[in-house]
Amino acid sequence: MNRPINEHVWHQLTQDVMTGMRAWRVEHPKATLREMETELDARLGRMRARMVEDLALARAAADWTETPRDRQPTCPDCGTHLQPRGADTRTLATHGGHHLTLKRSYGVCPACGTGLFPPG
C-alpha cells in the first residue's frame, strides 16, 4: 500500500501547470486578475491533490500491519491497540474540492469494537 513518491510525476505536474497557464493566457488575453487567479488556483488544486495523495500513501500509516505493536494505532475511544482488518479504500475531498483515493490499513478495536482508518 505504501507508494513511493515519484518526483518525475511531480515535476511533470508542475510543468503542466506552467505550460497550461501560458497557453491559457494566450487564449484569454483580456482576462482579469481574478480570472487568472481562478484558473491558476484550479490547476494548482489538481496538482496539490495528487501531491497530498502521494504524501499520504508514502507514510507508514498507509500500511501499519508490519509496524511494531507499540507504534501501531490505538483506539481513540479507549486507547487499546487496534487489530488489523485488512486494507480499505477511501475517497476524500481536498480543501480545493478535488478528490484523492487512499488505500490504507484498517483496524478494529478488540475492546470496544470501534473501526478506524488511521490518519496520517
TIRO-2110 file (N, C-alpha, C; in Angstrom, 1 decimal):
// TIRO-2110
0.8, -1.2, 0.0, N, 1, A
0.0, 0.0, 0.0, CA, 1, A
0.9, 1.3, 0.0, C, 1, A
2.0, 1.2, 0.6, N, 2, A
2.9, 2.4, 0.6, CA, 2, A
3.3, 2.6, -0.9, C, 2, A
3.2, 3.8, -1.3, N, 3, A
3.6, 4.2, -2.7, CA, 3, A
4.7, 5.2, -2.6, C, 3, A
5.8, 4.9, -3.2, N, 4, A
6.9, 5.8, -3.2, CA, 4, A
6.6, 7.1, -3.9, C, 4, A
7.1, 8.2, -3.5, N, 5, A
6.9, 9.5, -4.2, CA, 5, A
7.7, 9.5, -5.5, C, 5, A
7.0, 9.7, -6.6, N, 6, A
7.6, 9.7, -7.9, CA, 6, A
7.9, 11.2, -8.3, C, 6, A
9.1, 11.6, -8.0, N, 7, A
9.4, 13.1, -8.2, CA, 7, A
9.3, 13.4, -9.7, C, 7, A
9.5, 12.5, -10.6, N, 8, A
9.3, 12.8, -12.0, CA, 8, A
7.8, 13.2, -12.3, C, 8, A
6.9, 12.5, -11.7, N, 9, A
5.5, 12.9, -11.8, CA, 9, A
5.2, 14.3, -11.3, C, 9, A
5.8, 14.6, -10.1, N, 10, A
5.6, 15.9, -9.5, CA, 10, A
6.2, 17.0, -10.5, C, 10, A
7.4, 16.7, -11.0, N, 11, A
8.0, 17.7, -11.9, CA, 11, A
7.1, 17.9, -13.2, C, 11, A
6.5, 16.8, -13.7, N, 12, A
5.6, 16.9, -14.8, CA, 12, A
4.3, 17.6, -14.5, C, 12, A
3.8, 17.4, -13.3, N, 13, A
2.6, 18.2, -12.9, CA, 13, A
2.9, 19.7, -12.8, C, 13, A
4.1, 20.0, -12.3, N, 14, A
4.5, 21.4, -12.2, CA, 14, A
4.6, 22.0, -13.6, C, 14, A
5.3, 21.3, -14.5, N, 15, A
5.4, 21.7, -15.9, CA, 15, A
4.1, 21.9, -16.6, C, 15, A
3.2, 21.0, -16.3, N, 16, A
1.8, 21.1, -16.9, CA, 16, A
1.1, 22.3, -16.5, C, 16, A
1.3, 22.7, -15.2, N, 17, A
0.6, 23.9, -14.7, CA, 17, A
1.2, 25.1, -15.4, C, 17, A
2.5, 25.2, -15.5, N, 18, A
3.2, 26.3, -16.2, CA, 18, A
2.8, 26.4, -17.6, C, 18, A
3.0, 25.3, -18.4, N, 19, A
2.7, 25.4, -19.8, CA, 19, A
1.2, 25.6, -20.1, C, 19, A
0.4, 25.0, -19.2, N, 20, A
-1.1, 25.2, -19.4, CA, 20, A
-1.5, 26.7, -19.1, C, 20, A
-0.9, 27.3, -18.1, N, 21, A
-1.2, 28.7, -17.8, CA, 21, A
-0.7, 29.6, -19.0, C, 21, A
0.4, 29.3, -19.5, N, 22, A
0.9, 30.1, -20.6, CA, 22, A
-0.1, 30.0, -21.8, C, 22, A
-0.5, 28.8, -22.1, N, 23, A
-1.4, 28.6, -23.2, CA, 23, A
-2.8, 29.3, -22.9, C, 23, A
-3.2, 29.2, -21.7, N, 24, A
-4.5, 29.8, -21.3, CA, 24, A
-4.4, 31.3, -21.4, C, 24, A
-3.3, 31.9, -21.0, N, 25, A
-3.1, 33.3, -21.1, CA, 25, A
-3.2, 33.8, -22.6, C, 25, A
-2.6, 33.0, -23.5, N, 26, A
-2.7, 33.4, -24.9, CA, 26, A
-4.1, 33.4, -25.4, C, 26, A
-4.9, 32.4, -24.9, N, 27, A
-6.3, 32.2, -25.3, CA, 27, A
-7.2, 33.2, -24.7, C, 27, A
-6.7, 33.8, -23.6, N, 28, A
-7.5, 34.8, -22.8, CA, 28, A
-6.7, 36.1, -22.6, C, 28, A
-6.4, 36.8, -23.6, N, 29, A
-5.6, 38.0, -23.5, CA, 29, A
-6.2, 39.1, -22.7, C, 29, A
-7.5, 39.1, -22.5, N, 30, A
-8.2, 40.2, -21.8, CA, 30, A
-8.7, 39.7, -20.4, C, 30, A
-8.1, 38.6, -20.0, N, 31, A
-8.6, 38.1, -18.7, CA, 31, A
-8.2, 39.0, -17.5, C, 31, A
-9.1, 39.1, -16.6, N, 32, A
-8.9, 39.9, -15.4, CA, 32, A
-8.0, 39.2, -14.5, C, 32, A
-7.5, 39.9, -13.5, N, 33, A
-6.6, 39.4, -12.5, CA, 33, A
-7.4, 38.2, -11.8, C, 33, A
-8.6, 38.5, -11.4, N, 34, A
-9.4, 37.5, -10.8, CA, 34, A
-9.6, 36.2, -11.6, C, 34, A
-9.8, 36.3, -12.9, N, 35, A
-9.9, 35.2, -13.8, CA, 35, A
-8.6, 34.4, -13.9, C, 35, A
-7.5, 35.2, -13.9, N, 36, A
-6.2, 34.5, -13.9, CA, 36, A
-6.0, 33.7, -12.6, C, 36, A
-6.3, 34.3, -11.5, N, 37, A
-6.1, 33.7, -10.2, CA, 37, A
-7.0, 32.4, -10.1, C, 37, A
-8.3, 32.5, -10.6, N, 38, A
-9.2, 31.4, -10.5, CA, 38, A
-8.7, 30.2, -11.4, C, 38, A
-8.2, 30.5, -12.6, N, 39, A
-7.6, 29.5, -13.4, CA, 39, A
-6.4, 28.8, -12.8, C, 39, A
-5.5, 29.7, -12.3, N, 40, A
-4.3, 29.1, -11.7, CA, 40, A
-4.6, 28.3, -10.5, C, 40, A
-5.6, 28.8, -9.6, N, 41, A
-6.0, 28.0, -8.5, CA, 41, A
-6.5, 26.6, -8.8, C, 41, A
-7.3, 26.6, -9.9, N, 42, A
-7.9, 25.3, -10.3, CA, 42, A
-6.8, 24.3, -10.7, C, 42, A
-5.8, 24.8, -11.5, N, 43, A
-4.7, 24.0, -11.9, CA, 43, A
-3.8, 23.6, -10.8, C, 43, A
-3.5, 24.5, -9.9, N, 44, A
-2.7, 24.1, -8.7, CA, 44, A
-3.5, 23.2, -7.8, C, 44, A
-4.8, 23.3, -7.7, N, 45, A
-5.6, 22.4, -6.9, CA, 45, A
-5.5, 21.0, -7.3, C, 45, A
-5.5, 20.7, -8.6, N, 46, A
-5.3, 19.4, -9.1, CA, 46, A
-3.9, 18.8, -8.8, C, 46, A
-2.9, 19.7, -8.9, N, 47, A
-1.5, 19.3, -8.6, CA, 47, A
-1.4, 19.0, -7.1, C, 47, A
-2.0, 19.9, -6.3, N, 48, A
-1.9, 19.7, -4.9, CA, 48, A
-2.6, 18.4, -4.4, C, 48, A
-3.7, 18.1, -5.0, N, 49, A
-4.4, 16.9, -4.6, CA, 49, A
-3.6, 15.6, -4.9, C, 49, A
-2.9, 15.6, -6.0, N, 50, A
-2.0, 14.5, -6.3, CA, 50, A
-0.9, 14.4, -5.4, C, 50, A
-0.3, 15.5, -5.1, N, 51, A
0.9, 15.6, -4.2, CA, 51, A
0.5, 15.1, -2.7, C, 51, A
-0.7, 15.6, -2.3, N, 52, A
-1.2, 15.2, -0.9, CA, 52, A
-1.4, 13.7, -0.9, C, 52, A
-2.1, 13.2, -2.0, N, 53, A
-2.3, 11.7, -2.0, CA, 53, A
-1.0, 10.9, -2.0, C, 53, A
0.0, 11.4, -2.8, N, 54, A
1.3, 10.7, -2.8, CA, 54, A
1.9, 10.7, -1.4, C, 54, A
1.9, 11.9, -0.8, N, 55, A
2.5, 12.0, 0.6, CA, 55, A
1.8, 11.1, 1.6, C, 55, A
0.5, 11.1, 1.5, N, 56, A
-0.3, 10.2, 2.5, CA, 56, A
0.0, 8.8, 2.3, C, 56, A
0.1, 8.3, 1.0, N, 57, A
0.4, 6.9, 0.7, CA, 57, A
1.8, 6.5, 0.9, C, 57, A
2.7, 7.5, 1.0, N, 58, A
4.1, 7.2, 1.3, CA, 58, A
4.4, 7.0, 2.8, C, 58, A
3.5, 7.4, 3.6, N, 59, A
3.7, 7.3, 5.1, CA, 59, A
3.5, 5.8, 5.5, C, 59, A
4.1, 5.5, 6.6, N, 60, A
4.0, 4.2, 7.2, CA, 60, A
2.5, 3.9, 7.7, C, 60, A
1.8, 4.9, 7.9, N, 61, A
0.4, 4.7, 8.4, CA, 61, A
-0.5, 4.1, 7.3, C, 61, A
0.0, 4.2, 6.0, N, 62, A
-0.8, 3.5, 5.0, CA, 62, A
-0.8, 2.0, 5.1, C, 62, A
0.2, 1.5, 5.7, N, 63, A
0.3, 0.0, 6.0, CA, 63, A
1.0, -0.2, 7.3, C, 63, A
0.3, -0.2, 8.4, N, 64, A
0.9, -0.3, 9.7, CA, 64, A
0.9, -1.7, 10.2, C, 64, A
0.5, -2.7, 9.4, N, 65, A
0.4, -4.1, 9.9, CA, 65, A
1.7, -4.7, 10.3, C, 65, A
2.8, -4.2, 9.7, N, 66, A
4.2, -4.7, 10.0, CA, 66, A
4.9, -3.8, 11.0, C, 66, A
4.2, -2.8, 11.5, N, 67, A
4.8, -1.8, 12.4, CA, 67, A
4.9, -2.5, 13.8, C, 67, A
5.9, -2.3, 14.6, N, 68, A
6.0, -2.8, 15.9, CA, 68, A
4.7, -2.4, 16.7, C, 68, A
4.2, -3.4, 17.5, N, 69, A
3.0, -3.2, 18.2, CA, 69, A
2.9, -1.9, 19.0, C, 69, A
4.0, -1.5, 19.6, N, 70, A
4.0, -0.3, 20.5, CA, 70, A
3.8, 1.0, 19.6, C, 70, A
4.0, 0.9, 18.3, N, 71, A
3.8, 2.1, 17.4, CA, 71, A
2.6, 2.0, 16.5, C, 71, A
1.8, 0.9, 16.7, N, 72, A
0.6, 0.7, 15.9, CA, 72, A
-0.5, 1.7, 16.5, C, 72, A
-1.5, 2.0, 15.6, N, 73, A
-2.5, 2.9, 16.1, CA, 73, A
-3.3, 2.3, 17.2, C, 73, A
-3.9, 3.2, 18.0, N, 74, A
-4.7, 2.8, 19.2, CA, 74, A
-6.1, 3.4, 19.0, C, 74, A
-7.1, 2.8, 19.6, N, 75, A
-8.4, 3.3, 19.6, CA, 75, A
-8.6, 4.7, 20.2, C, 75, A
-9.2, 5.6, 19.5, N, 76, A
-9.3, 7.0, 20.0, CA, 76, A
-10.3, 7.0, 21.2, C, 76, A
-11.1, 6.0, 21.4, N, 77, A
-12.1, 6.0, 22.5, CA, 77, A
-11.5, 5.4, 23.7, C, 77, A
-10.8, 4.2, 23.6, N, 78, A
-10.3, 3.6, 24.9, CA, 78, A
-8.8, 3.3, 24.9, C, 78, A
-8.1, 3.6, 23.9, N, 79, A
-6.6, 3.5, 23.9, CA, 79, A
-6.1, 2.1, 23.6, C, 79, A
-6.9, 1.1, 23.4, N, 80, A
-6.4, -0.2, 23.1, CA, 80, A
-5.8, -0.3, 21.7, C, 80, A
-4.8, -1.1, 21.5, N, 81, A
-4.2, -1.2, 20.2, CA, 81, A
-5.2, -1.9, 19.2, C, 81, A
-5.3, -1.4, 18.0, N, 82, A
-6.2, -1.9, 17.0, CA, 82, A
-5.7, -3.2, 16.5, C, 82, A
-6.6, -4.0, 16.1, N, 83, A
-6.3, -5.3, 15.4, CA, 83, A
-6.5, -5.0, 13.9, C, 83, A
-5.5, -5.4, 13.1, N, 84, A
-5.6, -5.2, 11.6, CA, 84, A
-6.8, -5.9, 11.0, C, 84, A
-7.5, -5.3, 10.1, N, 85, A
-8.6, -6.0, 9.5, CA, 85, A
-8.5, -5.8, 7.9, C, 85, A
-7.3, -5.8, 7.4, N, 86, A
-7.0, -5.7, 6.0, CA, 86, A
-7.0, -4.3, 5.6, C, 86, A
-7.0, -4.1, 4.3, N, 87, A
-7.0, -2.8, 3.7, CA, 87, A
-8.3, -2.3, 3.3, C, 87, A
-8.5, -1.0, 3.3, N, 88, A
-9.7, -0.3, 2.9, CA, 88, A
-9.4, 0.8, 2.0, C, 88, A
-10.2, 1.2, 1.1, N, 89, A
-10.0, 2.4, 0.3, CA, 89, A
-11.0, 3.4, 0.6, C, 89, A
-10.6, 4.7, 0.7, N, 90, A
-11.4, 5.8, 0.9, CA, 90, A
-11.1, 6.9, -0.1, C, 90, A
-12.2, 7.6, -0.5, N, 91, A
-12.0, 8.7, -1.3, CA, 91, A
-12.4, 10.0, -0.5, C, 91, A
-11.4, 10.9, -0.4, N, 92, A
-11.6, 12.1, 0.4, CA, 92, A
-11.5, 13.3, -0.5, C, 92, A
-12.1, 14.4, -0.1, N, 93, A
-12.1, 15.7, -0.8, CA, 93, A
-11.1, 16.6, -0.2, C, 93, A
-10.3, 17.3, -1.0, N, 94, A
-9.4, 18.3, -0.5, CA, 94, A
-10.1, 19.6, -0.3, C, 94, A
-9.3, 20.5, 0.3, N, 95, A
-9.9, 21.9, 0.5, CA, 95, A
-10.4, 22.5, -0.8, C, 95, A
-9.7, 22.2, -1.9, N, 96, A
-10.0, 22.7, -3.2, CA, 96, A
-11.1, 22.0, -3.9, C, 96, A
-11.7, 21.0, -3.3, N, 97, A
-12.8, 20.3, -3.9, CA, 97, A
-12.3, 19.1, -4.8, C, 97, A
-11.0, 18.8, -4.9, N, 98, A
-10.6, 17.7, -5.7, CA, 98, A
-10.6, 16.5, -4.8, C, 98, A
-10.6, 15.3, -5.5, N, 99, A
-10.7, 14.0, -4.7, CA, 99, A
-9.4, 13.3, -4.8, C, 99, A
-9.1, 12.6, -3.7, N, 100, A
-8.0, 11.7, -3.7, CA, 100, A
-8.4, 10.4, -3.1, C, 100, A
-7.7, 9.3, -3.5, N, 101, A
-8.1, 8.0, -3.1, CA, 101, A
-6.9, 7.4, -2.3, C, 101, A
-7.2, 6.9, -1.1, N, 102, A
-6.2, 6.4, -0.2, CA, 102, A
-6.6, 4.9, 0.1, C, 102, A
-5.7, 4.0, -0.1, N, 103, A
-5.8, 2.6, 0.3, CA, 103, A
-4.9, 2.4, 1.4, C, 103, A
-5.5, 2.1, 2.6, N, 104, A
-4.7, 2.0, 3.8, CA, 104, A
-5.2, 0.9, 4.7, C, 104, A
-4.3, 0.5, 5.7, N, 105, A
-4.7, -0.5, 6.6, CA, 105, A
-5.9, 0.0, 7.4, C, 105, A
-6.8, -0.9, 7.7, N, 106, A
-8.0, -0.7, 8.5, CA, 106, A
-7.9, -1.5, 9.8, C, 106, A
-8.3, -0.9, 10.9, N, 107, A
-8.2, -1.7, 12.1, CA, 107, A
-9.5, -1.6, 12.9, C, 107, A
-9.7, -2.6, 13.9, N, 108, A
-10.8, -2.6, 14.7, CA, 108, A
-10.3, -2.8, 16.2, C, 108, A
-10.9, -2.1, 17.1, N, 109, A
-10.6, -2.2, 18.5, CA, 109, A
-11.2, -3.5, 19.1, C, 109, A
-10.3, -4.3, 19.6, N, 110, A
-10.9, -5.6, 20.2, CA, 110, A
-11.7, -5.3, 21.5, C, 110, A
-11.4, -4.2, 22.1, N, 111, A
-12.1, -3.9, 23.4, CA, 111, A
-13.5, -3.3, 23.2, C, 111, A
-13.6, -2.4, 22.3, N, 112, A
-14.9, -1.7, 22.2, CA, 112, A
-15.6, -1.8, 20.8, C, 112, A
-14.8, -2.4, 19.8, N, 113, A
-15.4, -2.6, 18.5, CA, 113, A
-15.3, -1.4, 17.5, C, 113, A
-14.7, -0.3, 18.0, N, 114, A
-14.5, 0.8, 17.1, CA, 114, A
-13.7, 0.5, 15.9, C, 114, A
-14.1, 0.8, 14.7, N, 115, A
-13.3, 0.6, 13.5, CA, 115, A
-12.6, 1.9, 13.1, C, 115, A
-11.4, 1.8, 12.6, N, 116, A
-10.6, 3.0, 12.3, CA, 116, A
-9.8, 2.9, 11.1, C, 116, A
-9.8, 3.9, 10.3, N, 117, A
-9.0, 4.1, 9.2, CA, 117, A
-8.0, 5.1, 9.6, C, 117, A
-6.8, 4.7, 10.2, N, 118, A
-5.9, 5.6, 10.9, CA, 118, A
-5.5, 6.8, 10.0, C, 118, A
-5.4, 7.9, 10.6, N, 119, A
-5.0, 9.1, 9.9, CA, 119, A
-3.5, 9.1, 9.6, C, 119, A
-3.0, 10.1, 8.9, N, 120, A
-1.6, 10.3, 8.7, CA, 120, A
-1.2, 10.0, 7.3, C, 120, A
END
